[in-house]
Every structure is written in C-alpha cells, then in structure tokens.
Amino acid sequence: MKTAAFVLALGFAGGIAAARPALAAGAGFECPTPSEPGAKPTIADVQKLLPSGDSMDDPAKLNAAIGTLRQDGAKAPYIIDHLIAAYCPTVAQDGALDAEARTAKMRRFAAQITSLVYQLGDTTRIIVSVPLPPELLQSAQAAAAKAKVPLDAWIAQSMTSSLSE
C-alpha cells in the first residue's frame, strides 16, 4: 500500500488494510510499501538514519534523520512516506503489542514526523509528543490561561524554569 494511503487508513479506519503489504506481522497489521520504493535514499538507507529501537524515544536523532533527508534534497511527502515505511517493521516486530497497539503507535509516529517534517525549516527545535492525563492537561491549560500565554509556550517556559533550578 502507498504510505499516504497508510496514513489515511490510520486516521480514518482505525486499522491498516493493505493491498501489497511490505511486511505482515499478525492479523490486522501490515506495513506499507512506500510510493517510490526504489528511490534514493532507499528504505534501508532511511532505516540506518533512524535511532535504534523505538524512534519516538530519541526525538533528537529522529530530527537529525529528517535533516539529513532534507539536505539530500528529499521533499516533505517523500520524507514522511519513507520514514513511516522504515519505522513500521520495528513496530510490526514488537511482540508485546497487539494489532491495535501497533496501529496506535504508528499513528503517533506518523503525527510526530509529520509535525517535524513540516516545520518551517527550524532545525533548532524538536517536537515531543507526550500523552497527558486529562486532569493534568486541564491544569496546564488553566495555568497557561492565567499566565496569558499559549499552552505550548507555557509548557516550554515551565520546563525551562524547572530544568534551570
């Protein structure tokens, strides 16, 4: 399946259905075939750029991989397409996850890299996606509103002040 269709399937169907899977790892989960599988850099080349293990655990290296692909002249859709295809086998091989958990993990990864790739060329910042319990999010939103700053700015300020203590 083409990766763009894969991302849509993740977002709309809540599952993955593929006509031409690159890797099948259990019922209900299949990895996509990139839209240009033979293009340079290849999926194997992209996999070498990714952090070992869970790519989402190392946003700095993931950001560096995106930067390398950009420097090589790859366009944003190609970068997203190939990063998803390169990361998916790692998720597919995770025996601790069922198909639903694999799909959820790929959704998070796709959202994270899409945000990173479509940043306006700012390679000095790294986006980190952290799930929060609703109560904590509400508290953070209230604190941001009280400080009269956007939530993301409040979180960044809070982390900066906390880390400099």
Sequence and secondary structure as in RCSB ss.txt:
>XXXX:A:sequence
MKTAAFVLALGFAGGIAAARPALAAGAGFECPTPSEPGAKPTIADVQKLLPSGDSMDDPAKLNAAIGTLRQDGAK
APYIIDHLIAAYCPTVAQDGALDAEARTAKMRRFAAQITSLVYQLGDTTRIIVSVPLPPELLQSAQAAAAKAKVP
LDAWIAQSMTSSLSE
>XXXX:A:secstr
  HHHHHHIIIIISS   SS SEE STT EE   SSTTSSS HHHHHHHS SS GGG HHHHHHHHHHHHHTT  
HHHHHHHHHHHHHHHHHT TTS HHHHHHHHHHHHHHHHHHHTSSS TT         HHHHHHHHHHHHHHTS 
HHHHHHHHHHHHHT 
